[in-house]
Structure formats: structure tokens, C-alpha cells
């Protein structure tokens, strides 16, 4: 090939390359007359183009010695095709490279550098990957705008520090992406959600999708979603939601050299949350303990949990001594809107009603109660519920026929505890009345509309220690609810052949039982001479406070 043919072939090849670069169909060589082979391939040059925050960008000049310092001007465009001068990209003749040190997300873009107004370097992409903090999930009661504060207004957290929704609270999940306009690919945003417990899929709908410009060629991209199924009555639904950003370069544009790790390119923000609606509280049978073994066994039996209280028709054989009845149990309920109480059921003058027992409820902490919190039945409810230890003390008066442990959960704001308890007490009393009339009664206890309850109710028979050993305490309880205020009047006689006397044996004391309508007549250290009959009246000395009590003091072993 002579020089003329060489120049012609060069011109022809240059034309084909130009057409390829412009996206136009190529053509055959017109001046190829020699018998030499030609192989023409298209290549794509690459350079390190994708970085993490705080990396350094270095782009070699490509020749051994170049002097550009003070001569080169560099420009950047981000999305709109308009170039503006960018002084952060500077030439370094010492390094023979263009450099941007300590890269930030705001450095992303397509760069060019000019020498005396002519492009010297062009099509240089710099992509600085978003940081994990540039992707957020924000919970709110309504879809957020870019101008809103990007913080959650769902303030309540459960015991595991998860956002906790109750009753009719609304939830919008806002995926907020803080991105540079200099990225080449914006197809990496993704939202997903599912129900963890009970495990199932969950659908959602996009309620708002907007972008808002920010300084330094950045922008907010906010996608707001609403779940189609948030609540399920009777359970606490555990949800999980993901806002993802996965960056993949358009390689023929960015021309990145090297592989990308998913740990750098993929950001996943996960948030678990709970939505509870009328989830029933729990009273554990294993945690019940009282000072009367047979009552403990009855309260631990699941028959006593029925809303129809069928077990109340069975009259117990063993009696509960009049006086102090105490115990403890473990319960789980809402921290806010949940509580426990203990009542005695009183049957007096053909009327039924409840009386409050003294209750002290303590919220337990996992750190101090590791064994309890390792129980599967506690783990099942912990988070939406707290675990509590309840200590109670009742005064069993002669007319008490039942003991009930109750746990309440309520929904909604401005719950009146008294109204909720009164409504439940009224329903409970009505069911007991029907049960006492007929074993086949179909009525059940119904809580108030904004509450859900669980109870353990047992029927009891009261009695007193009619026979005591010398040296033991004698205790008799008298009910003053049907008499006027004032100290009761009590009498004693040795037997039926002796007249009643207001003079009681020595060292007997009469005292009111705090916060009850009961009085306690007692002697701490009994003598054989204390045997006999006792009776008490109201302050009018006429109204009987109960049946005559016959007490027998028997000798001790040493007697």
C-alpha cells in the first residue's frame, strides 16, 4: 500500500468510527484496494468512576508529562446538561492526574476540563455512592412533604422499642431518599412490607410520590405508602418494612473500572413496628399463689377463666377463714391503658356486689428477672405487653362468696378506669346471679365497648376458727356495712345457760379493718377460759352483725 492508499484507508476508517460514535449505521471501506487484512473493533475505555464518601478521585492525564496547573478549568453537569465551573476538581502535575480529594455525595456528576477554551478531558463520570443515612424510613400519621420535618410523629414505643400503634391510629410509611442529581441511574429505589407475626404477606399502596430540590444539586425523593392491613382485632400484629436503594451504573455511560460490592451499592433500612387492637391481657396460672392452698388450686384451674363462669355453680367444700386473704400472681397487659385488680364478691341481704382488695402491681424488668422472661409464654406477649407481679390483700368478711382476679386492656384516649371497672362489675354480678339460679344459664360476662378483659373467678365459703389451741390467736370478723357509723357493741357468755355480758374475757380487742366495713374482735394469746359464745351488734346495740360465734379453746400438748 502506498502512502496515498494509506491516507485514503485512514480517512475511510475514521468515517466509520465517527458514524459508530454518533449512533449511525456504518459502511464498508471504499478505498481498500490492497490485499492486506483489516480488523476493526470498537472499544470502551474505562476509569475508576464509582466511589464511597471520603475516597479520593484520581484521573491520570494519560501522557508522561503534562503541565496543566493554573491552565486547566474543570466543569460539571448534574442531570440538566448545563456545565458550571467546579473548583474541587484540580490538576496535579506532580501526580500527573486530575484529583478530587475527600469525596462527598455532592461531588457526583459528569465532568470535563478545558484548556484555553478547548475540551482537553471530557465524559469523566464521578459517582459518589449515597450513605446509609441518606435513606430513611419515617413513620407519620400523614404523607410527608419535602418541607416537613423528617421525623416520626408516632411517639409511642413498645417494650422492645418498636413503634407501637393502638386502636384507630393511622400510619404512613415515608421512604425518604437524599440523592445527587449527578447519578446516572435512579431506578434503584424500592419499598417492601410484610407481616412477621402472624406470618403473611401484606399489600400497600403508594399515596404520594414527590421530589424536591435541595442545595448543591441534591434532591429529596419521598415515596409515601399506606398498608392495606394494619390491624387485626384481638392480636398484636408485628410488621416489618424496608426502604431500599440499590445503585447500578449504566456502564456504557459511566464506564467504571472494577467491580462493585453490594455492601457499598445497596442500602436497606429496615423498621419493625407493632399495631395492636383489643389484644386480651393474660393472667398466668403458674404465677398464682395465695395463703389458702385450696383457693390457689382453684384459681390455677382454667375452668375459672370462662366468661360464662360455669364453675361458680359448684359450692366448695373447704372454707376460707374470715380475715386476711392475700396472694400474688403474674399478668401481662398494655403499659398504657392496661391494669389489674382483685375483687371479693359479697352476697348480703339478697344483693350481690364487689369490693376492692388492696393491690400493688409492679412492672418487672428483663434484666432482673431473666428466668421469667425466658418463658415462651412470656416471650409471646412481651413487647406490646409488660410483665407485672401483682400482690393483693383482701379482707374476707362473713358474706364473701367469691374472689376474682381481673386484668384489663383498654383502647382509645381518655379512658375512665372507674367506668370500665363498674361496667365489668355490673356484668359480672348479673352473670353470677343467673348462675346461682340455674346451671344451664347461657349469659356471659361482657366488658365495656372500649376494653377487653381476662379473669380468674372462684367461689368460696367463709368460716372462722371455732376451735383453737391454747396460746393461739382467736379472730372473729363482724360486718358493719348495714349499720350506722360507730363502734360495734359486743357481748360474751360461757354457755347458753348463762346470761350475756358486755364484759369480754381479758385482753380481747375490737378494731376496725382499714378500708373495709369490717371489725376484727381478737385476742392474740388465748386462754382456756376464753371458750364460750360471742356476738356483736351495731352502735344501737340492737342490729345484729352476724350469727353467734361459738369458740372452743382446747389444751395445748404441754397441758
BELGIHU-V192875 format. One line per field, one symbol per residue. phi: phi as a letter, one per 40 degrees, with the letter a starting at -180 (. if undefined). burial: I if it has 24 or more other ideal C-beta (glycine too) atoms within 12 Angstrom, else O. A space follows every 50 residues. Layout:
# BELGIHU-V192875
phi=???
burial=???
This chain:
# BELGIHU-V192875
phi=.ccccccccdcccccccccdccgcdcacccbcbcbccbbbbcbbcbadbb bbdgcbcbbcchbcbbbbdgbcbbbbbbgbgccbcbcccbcbcccfacbb cfcbdccdibbabbbfgbcbbafccbbbcdcdccbbbbcacacccccccc bcbcccbccbgcdbbbfbccbbbbcbbbbcccccbbcccabaaaccacda cbcabcbaaabacbdgfbacbbbbbbccbbbacgbbccbbbbbbbbcbcc ccccfcbhcbcccccbbbbbbcabbbbfcccbbcccccabcbdccdcccc ccccccccfdccccccccbccchcbbiaabbbaccbgbababbbcbbbfg bbabbcccbbbbccbdccbccccccdccddbchcbcbbbbbbabbccdcc babbbbbbbbbgcfccdcccccccccccccccdccccacccbcbcbcccb bbbbbbbbcbbcabccbbcdgccbbbbbcbcbbcciccbbbaacaccbcc bcccdcgcbbaccdgbcbbbbabcbcbccccibbabbcdcgbccciccbb bbbbccccc
burial=OOOOOOOOIOOIIOOIOOOOOOOOOOOOOOOOOOOOOOOOOOOOOOIIII IIIOOIIIIOIOOOOIOIOOOIIIIIIIOOOOOOOIOIIIIIOOOOIIII OOIIIIIIIIIIIOOOOOOIIOIIIIIIIIIOOIIIIIIIOOIIOIOOOI OIOIOIOIIOOIIIIIIOIOIIIIIIIIIIIIIIIIOIIIIIIOIOIOOO OIOIOOIIOOOOOIOOIIIIIIIIIIIOOIIOOOIIIIIIIIIIIIIOIO OOOIIIOOOOOOOIIOIIIIIIIIIIIIIIIIIIIOIIIIOIOOIIOIII OOOIIOIIIIIIOOOIOOIIIIIIIIIIIIIIIIIIIIIIIIIIIIIIOO OIIIIIIIIOIOIIOOOOOOOIIOOOOIOOIIIIIIIIIIIIIIIIIIII IIIIIIIIIIIOOOIOOOOIIOIIIOIIIOIIIIIIOOOOOOIOIOIIOI IIIIIIIIIIIIIIIOOIOIOOIIIIIIIIIOIOOOOIIIIIIIOOOOOO OOOIIOOIOIOOIOOIIIIIIIIOOIIOOIIIIIIIIIOOOOOOIIOIII IIIOOOOOO
